[in-house]
């Protein structure tokens, strides 16, 4: 979660008498009150125990005008699924500048302080969901994953083949789901880069908490469990937006998350969701861009799939990030990287991907590719190719065939995907 801030004009540096950026000190209520203003809502007392279980106030930064908070930035401590394994990543969240203090460079100073803190913690990566696309590129974040959305008429939701169900379904209450869903998520996370770990507090606050004021006119959330031979292997969270007219029911089912650890369970989840009674339309706003729905449905065009940016990624420690990743080929590349915001990443780096892992060292060899840290963040999870960026003139090929070799190294079998927001 982050908020818009206008591009900075000339502004005082951190620690000046006008604005000071420093670690937040105070109560959770004070912090959440400050966070809520840029987003246009106010936190209630009933929210506090839940947020207390998931927030990491020791990571909170605030911009102070005197003793008043006018900007905020925080992060979750995640393990991020990357090609070949996981790495620690800071999940940047609750970023905003109050409308009374826009255009003073506050966001830039908070971002600089936060990235320094992330580096000090030993997290090679930072990730976020951007409220507005123009904001974070200037701080070195690149679009790393995409999400697909659809709105499917129930009348056109037939599957190509009718198969006998292998599993069973039941609706469960949040208390029971809290003991089951996280394990399904944990088993599913390695299947695609882009998934991030969820603490028990995160599950309670971001997934199970369902106050009416957050439902946008819909009904309560339902928690659906799929089991095969007594083993839990899939779940979905959805709600109905009820509607009726003189011709009958025409509700919309909103699917916020549907996840399974096997293809068979995933197929049965979607068959169930598309067939819920009293609904006319099914919609979802975050599925993988290469989701198998296109091949299961008789009429895939009926999905009306649209694609938009999802997870943005920033490489904080370049050698650790590149060495920690798995590669699809054995090769070496010399990358000339520019990073004006975190200058410790700037320079020429030799990526040597071998059968026993990768090594990254500084190099004075001639570069194969020249690129900015933003573009390196975009290709890191495999969601964007070097060839795409070369076509857009966002990278420069300095040795013949380097783009093709880089894509062979960074290739992934499935598109990266972040199952949820934060």
N, C-alpha and C positions, 0 to 999 in steps of 0.2 A: 504494500500500500504506500503510495507516495503522492505528493501534491505538486501542482504546477508552481513554478517560480519563474518570473521573467528573466531573460538574459541579463547578466550583471553589467552595470555601468561602473565607473570609477568608484571604489569603495574602500573603507578603512580595512586594514589587515586585522587578523585575529589578535585579540588582546588589546585593541584600542579602547579608549574610554567610551566610544559610542556603542559599539557592538562587540561582545566577547563571546567566542565559541568555546565551550568547555564541557566536561562531563556533567550530566544532569545530577543534581542533588535535591532530593525532596521526596514527596509522597507519590504513590502511584496515581492517586486522584489528580494531583497537580500536573503530572505528566500527561495523563489522558485528556485532561481539560485543554492543555496546550496543543496536543496533537489534533484534537477534534475541530478546531476553528477553521483551518484551511479546507477541511472536508465538508464543512457545513452541517455538523451534527453535534450533539452533546452527549457525553457518557453519563449513564445512570448508575446509581449506587449498586444495583443488582449485578452490573457488569464487573465490578471490581474484583470479586473473588476469582472469577474465571480468568480475567486478564492477568491477575497475579500469578496464576499457575503456569502461564505461558511466556510472559514478558521477561526479558533479560535487561533489567534496569542498569546493570553494571556496564551495558553496551550503549546506553542512551547518551546522546549528545544534545545540547541545547544552545541556541543563540540567545544571549541575554542583552536586553536594553535596560541597563540598571539592574533591578531585581526582577524584571518582567521577562518571561520567555516569549520570544517572537519567532522562533524557528526550532524544528526538532528533526532528529534522525536517529534511527535505531537499527538493530539487526538481530536476526535469529542465528544461532550456531547450528548449521546443517552439515550433514554428509551428503554430498551430491553424487548421484550416479553419473559416471563419465564412461566413455569407451574403455573397457578393460578393467573397471573397478569403481572406486569411490575416492573422493578427495574432500577435505574440509572446505566449506564455503560459507561466506557470510550472506545471509538472506536479508538484504537491505529493505527496510520497511519504515512506515510511519514518518516519512520525509515530507516536510512542508514548511513554508514560510508564511507568516501571517499577512493578510492583505494590507495591513498598515505599514509593512516594512519591505515591500517588493522593490526590486531594482536597486538593491544596495550591495549585491555580491554575497549575500548571506548564504545562499545555497552552495555557491562555489567553495566558500570557506568551510562549510560543514562537510562537503564531499571530500575536500582535501584532508581534513582532520580524520574523517572516518576511514579513508583508505590507508592512512598512516597507521591507524589503530588496527585495522584488519591485517596489515602486513606484520605488525608487531606480534599479533596473536598466532602467526604462522599459518594463516588461511590463504592458500594460493589464488582463490577465486572469490568473486563477489557476484551475486545474482539479484535480480529484482524484476518486478512487473511494473512497467512504466504507465503512469496515469495518462501521460501525453508523450507521443513519440519524439518530439524535438528536444526533449530535456537532456537525456543522459548520454547521447553520443559524444557531446563535448567533454564528458568526464571519462571517456574511454570504454563505455559499455557498447556492445554490439548485439544485434538481434541474433540469438542463439537457437531458439526454438520457435515453432509456429503452432497455431491451433486452428482447427477447422470447426465451423459452426454449421448447423443445419436446422431446417424447419420442415418436417415431413408430414404430409397429410396421411392420416391413418388408412385411408382408402387405397393408398399407393404403397403400403408398407409390406407387401407380400415378399416372402423369401423365395429364392429360386428353387430350393429343394426342401421338402418337408421331411424332417428327421425325427425319429422317436426321441423324446427327452432322456438324457442320461442322468440328470440331476433333479433336485426338488427345490422349491422355494418356500420361504416363510418371511413374514414381516416381523421385525424384532424391535424392541424398545431400545432407546439409546443406551441404557445401562448394560444390556446384554451385548449390543453391537460394539460397545467400547472394549469389551473383552475379546472380540472376534475379528473385527475389521482390520485392526492394525497388523495382525499377522498375515492376512491376505495381501495387504499393501506391501509388507516387507518382502514377501515372496515375489511380488510382481515388479518391484522397483528395479531389479537388475535387468529386466527385459528391454528397457529403453533408457538411454542416457537422458538426463533432464529431471528425473525423479529425485526428490529430496527427502531426507529423513524427517519424521514427525515425532515429537515428544508426546507423552501422555497429555501434558497441558495444551499442546498445540491441537491435538485431536479434540479435546473438550471445547476449546474456545473457537476454533476455526471450522470444525466439521459438525459437531453435535449440538452446539449452542444454537438455538433457533427461536429467538424472540420475535414476536409478531411484527415489530417495527422494522425488521430486516427482511420481511417476506415479499415486499413489493406487490402487495395485493393478493398473493397466493395463499394457499392453505398451509398447514403444518408439514414439516419434512417427514417423509417416510423412509425407513431404512430396510432395504430388501437384502436378504441373504440367500445365496445359492450354495447348495451342498451336493456333492457327488459321493455316493457310497459312504455317507456320514462325515465326509471331510469338507470343511468350508473352503470354497475356492472362488467365490465371486461375491460382489456386493454392489449395490447402487443406492444413491441418495437422490430422491426426487420429491417434487411437490406438484399439486394440481392447482391450476387457475380455473376454477369452476365457472361455467357459463351455460346459459340455456336460452333458447328462444322458442317460438311456436312450433318449430320443426323438431325440437328435442335437444338433447345435451350436445355441447360442442366445447368441452373443456380442453385446455392445453396441459400436457404433462411436461414439466420442466425437469430435465435430468442434469443435475449439477455434477455428478461423478458416477461413473460406472467402470468397474475395474475387476479383472479376473486374472487368475494365474494360469489358466489354460484356454486355448482357443475355443474348445467346446463350451466351457462355462461362459465365456464372453458372448458367444453366439446366442445362447439360451437367455442370458440377461437381456439382450436387445430384443429378442422375440417377445419376452414378457412385457417389456416396457412399451413396445409398439402396440400391444394388444390390451392395455388396461381399459376397462369398461368406462363408459361415459366420456371418453376423450375423442377428440376429432383431429388433434395435431400433437405431434411430439417434437420437442426441440431441445437442443443441447448447444452449448457455447464453447466447449473445450473437449474435443476429441483429437486423436492424432491425425495428421494430414494424410497418412497412409493407412487409416483404419480399414479393416476388412469389410465394413458395411457396404462399400461400393461393389464388392463381389458377392455378397450374400443376397442383396436385394434384386428382385426381378427388374425393377425400374430404378437404377441408381441415380438417374437424372432427377428423380423426385426429391432427393435430398437437398438439392440447391446448395451444395457445399460452398462456403466462402472461407477464405483463409486470411488470418491476420497475425501480427506479431504476438509473441507470448513472452517467454523468458528472455531477458537481456543478461548478458554475461560480461564480466570485466576480469581480465587477467591481472591479478595483483602482483604475483611473484612468477615471472615468466619461466625461469628455469625449472622451478618446482612444478608448475602447471603442465608444461610440455613433457617433462620427464615422468610425471605421474600418470600420463595417459597411455592407453594401449593403441597400437597402430596395426593397420591391415596389411602392411608390406614391410619388407626390409630395405631400407634406403637411407640416405642422408640428404639433408637440405641445409643451405645457409640462408637464414632469414635476416634481412636488414629491417629492424623494427623501430618505428618512431613512436614515442610516448611522452609528449610534452607535459602531461599532468602528473605522471609518476615516472620521473626521469631515470629511476634505477632500472627500468625495463628497456630503455632505449639502447640501441647498439646492434652489433652483428652477432648472431647466435648460430652455432652449429647444432642442428638436431640430428642425432645419429640413432636411428631406430633399428635395433637388432633383434635377434631371436630371443634374447634373454632380457629384453626391456630397452628403454630409451635413455640416452644421456644427452644433456644439453650443456654446452660450454660456450664461453665467449670465443670469437673467431676473428681472424684478420683475412680470411679467404674471401674471394670475390663472391658477392651475393647471388643466390638463385632467384630470390623474390624480394621485393621491397614492399612493405605494407605498414599500415598504422596498427596500433594495439586494438583499436575498435574492430578492424577487420579480422584480426586474429581471434578476438572473442567470438565473432560470428561463425567462424569455421570450426571452433574448438570442439563442439559436441557432434559435429557432422551434419548440422541442420542446414548449412549453406556451403556451397562448393567454392573452391578457388576459381574454377572456371566462370561461375556466375559473377564473382567479384571482378575478375579480369574483364569480362564483357562490359561491366559497368565502369570500367577504368578506375576501380578502387584499389587495385594492386598492380604492380609492375613486374613483368617477367624479365629477368636479367640473364637467364641462361635458357637455351632452347629446350622446350619440353618440361620446364620446371613446374608449370601449372598442372599438367597431367600427372606428373610424379607426386606432387603434393596431394592431389585428390586421391590417388591410389593409397597414399599413406593414411589420410584422415577419414577414409570411407567407412561408413557404418551400414549394417544390413537394414536397420529400421530407422525411420526418422526419429530424432530425439523429441521428447514430449514431457512437459511438466503437468502432472495430473491435477494440480490444484494451485490456487493463488495464495499469497500471504501478504 
